Amino acid sequence: MRTPASRRSSAPKTGPSCGPRKPTTDSTRRVEFTDTSVSIFGWPSRGGVIILGDATHVDFTFLGLSTTNPPLTRRSRSTATASRGDNKDQLNSRSESSANDTGGSKPAERKDDEDEKDEEDAFCQRLLFLGAKWWDNEKRYQFVDHFAAGIQPFVEDVEEGRVAEPTLRERRWTKVGWEHAAVNASAGGGGFWILDCDTNWMGIIEEDNLVPADAAKVKLARTMEERCEILKGMGARFYARVEDYESESTFLRAWEWKWEGEIGHLMVDS
């Protein structure tokens, strides 16, 4: 069944402009480039994949990632701050010492695995604080990406009921700016500005809350402070603490409540 006329929109698509990408599942991937955008990936231990699309220099800085030598995998050492690398060196040194003391490497390897999982989960939470989306799996992300781009076979799959249409959270356009971004965002230091809008994918749900026509202005920000000023001018809402943000229309606080996928289970990639 085709989308009812009442739910269709003649407005330009607000989804990605690139064509289909070759399906891939690589749970070590950190940064992915296309001809038009940059995406940052996180792999939570609960499953699924957290992706920040259309990432900018401000996002890389907030996450401690290098922009001149961006890490293509999560095990890359191209971080923006030497202190994180120093901490990792100290961790590896302690692990090696532990392995030598016990006469084998397995206990240290298990510790390293747990440390790596904890670090990745912490990274995922910071991705969510930037407006990233938590997908059930990469296949679902790629399908919605192609659907949003208006690629006909994917649109028809949704219109004819073969695949679930994007959920409210999957279809949102969300941008977040943190005051005093140097403060650990997980503690809500300084508060944050959030602009959370509906897209026109398969019709419009919130006619009075659509992605601004000048949404690309956010990309002009050179610092997180500038992003906050731009978002403020676009009508973003301010919250002094993470706990004050109670909406579940985005994934910003999803780490506190999300244990299932949007349309199924959170898949763990092997």
N, C-alpha and C positions, 0 to 999 in steps of 0.2 A: 504494500500500500504506500503510495506516494505521500510526501509531507503535505498536509492540508495547506491551502493557500494562505490561511490566516496565520500560519506559523512560519511562512517563508518571508525572506527579506530581500529586497532589491539592493540593499546597501552592500558596499564592497566587503569581501571576506576579511576577517581580522586574524585569520590563522596563518600558518607558515606559507611562504610563497614558493618553496622549493618542491621538486617532484619527489616521488617515492625514493626512499633510501633502501639499500640492500639490508634485509633483516640480519641483525647481529645480536648475540648475547655474550658479552664479555664482562664478567663481574669485577674485573680489575680496572676497567676503563674509568678515567677521571674527567678528561676534557675531550670533547668531540667538536670538530670544525666542519661546517658546510660552506658553500660559496656565499652564504648570506648571514650566517649567525654562528654563535658559539654556545655550547651547552655544557653544563657541569653535572656530573653524575655522582650519586652517593648510593651505597649498597647496605641498607640496614640489616642487622642480624635477624629482624623479625620477618624479613622477606620483602619482595617487591623491589622497586628501584625509585629513587628520588632524583628528579631532574629539574635543574634550573635552566630554562631555555632563554635564549637571547641574552646571555650574561655579558656584563660590561666590566670595565676596569674596576669600577667601584665594588662589584661583587667579588672579583678576584682578591682585591685588597682586604675586604672584610673576612674572607675565608683563609687568608694567609697564603694565597697561591701566587706564583710568579706569573707576570704577564709577558715577560721577555723570553721565558723558557717554561711555558705552561706544562704541567705534568699530564702526560697522555694516559698514564695509569695511576692508580692510587698508591702504588709502591714506589713511584718516582720520588726523587728527593728535591724537586724544584719548588721549594716553598719560598715565600717572600721574606721570611724572617729567619735569620741564622739561629736564633734561640731554639726554634722548634727542631732544627736539625741537630743542634747540640744535645737537646734532651733525648732525641732518638739515639744519638751516639752513646749517651750514657746508659740508656736502656739496653742497647745491644751489648755494651761492655759488661753490664751486670748479668745479662743472660748468659754470655759466654763464660763468665766467671763461675756462675752457678752450675753450668754444664760440666766444667772442669772439676769442680768440687764433688759432684755426684758421680763422676766417672762415666758420664754419658750425656747425650744432647736432648733426649726426649723430654725431660722435665722442663728444660729451658724452652724447647720448641712449643710446648703446651702453653707456657707463660707468654711467649711471644704471640701465639695465636689469640689468647685472651686479650692481651694488650692491644693487638691490632684491631680486634673486633670492637673493643671499647672506644678506640680512637675513631674508627669509622662511624660508629653510632653517634659520637659527639659531633663529627663532621656533618652527618646527616641532619642533626637537629639545627645546626647553623644554616644549612641549606633551606630548611623549612622556614627559618626566621627571615629569609630573603624572598619568600613567596614561591618557593619551588613546589612542585606537585609530586605526590606519592602515588606511583602507578602500581597496579597489581603485578605487572611484569612488563618486560620491554616490548613484547608483542602487542600488548594493549596500548602502550604509549605510541608505537609506530602506527597502529591502526587509527587512533584518534588524530594523530598528526596529519595523516593522509586525508582523513575525513574533513578536518578543518581547512585543508588546502583546497577542498572542493573537487578532489579527484573522483570521478564519477563511480567507478566500481565500489569504492568504499562508502560513498554517499548512498548508493543503492542498497548496499548491505544493511545499512541502518534503516532506510526508508521502508524496506521490505521485511524488516523484523528478523533478519538473520544474525545480526550483531546488535548488542545493547547500545543505545545512543549515549553520548557523553553525559556523565552525571553532572550535577550542579558544580561540584568541586573540580571536576575534570575540565569543564568549559570556562572556568573563571580566568580573568586577566588580573593578576595581583602584583603590585609593586610595593616594596617596603623600604623605608629609610629609617636608620637608627641615629638618634641623638647621641653624641659622644661615643661613636662606634668603637673606640679603643677599649671601652669597658665591656666586659664579658656580657654578650647579649642574653645569655641564658639567665642572667641575674636581673635582666630588665633594666640595666643601667642606662639612665637618661631618657628612657621612653622611646617610642617609635611612631612614625607616620605610616599609615597603610591606605592604599587606594585599591579597592576591590570592586571590579566591574564585571558586568555580563558581556558576553560576546554575542555575535549574531549567527552562531553555528546552528543550523537547522531551526531557524526562527529565533525570535527575541523573547526572553522571559521577563526581563526587567527593562521596560522601555525608558524609564527615567534614570537608569544607572548603566549606560553603555560605555564601552571603552572610549575615552576622549578622542576627538579628532586629531589632537596634537599629542597623542600618547608617546610618540617617538622623542618628544622633548626630554624625557627622562634620561635618554642616552647621552645627553649633553653634559650631565653632571660629571665633574672631575673628581669630586670627593663625596663622601657620604653626607657631609653637611650641605653641599649643594643639592644633592638628591632630595634631602628633606625639604629644602626651600622650594624646589620645583614641585614636589608632591603637594606641599601645602598650598601652592598657588593653583593646583588642579583640583582642589577640594578634598584632599586626603583627611582622614580622621587621626587624631592624636590619642595615644594611650600611654599613660605614665609607667604602667607595669604590664608585663605579659599577662598576668593574672586578670587584668581588667578587660582583656579582649576575650569575649565569650562566644563570638560567632564561630560556627562550624561550617561556614560556606567556603572557607579556605583551609589549607593544611597547616597554617602557622603553628597551631598548638596540637597538631595531630599526634605528636609523640606521647602525649598524655592519655589518649583515648583510642588510638587506631591499632587494632589487632587483626582486623579482617580487611579484605580488599574492597574496592568500590563496587565491583560486580561479581566477585568470586573470592578466592583465597589469595593471600599474599604469597607469591611463588618465590622460592629460594633457588637462585641459579647455582648450579654446581660448577 
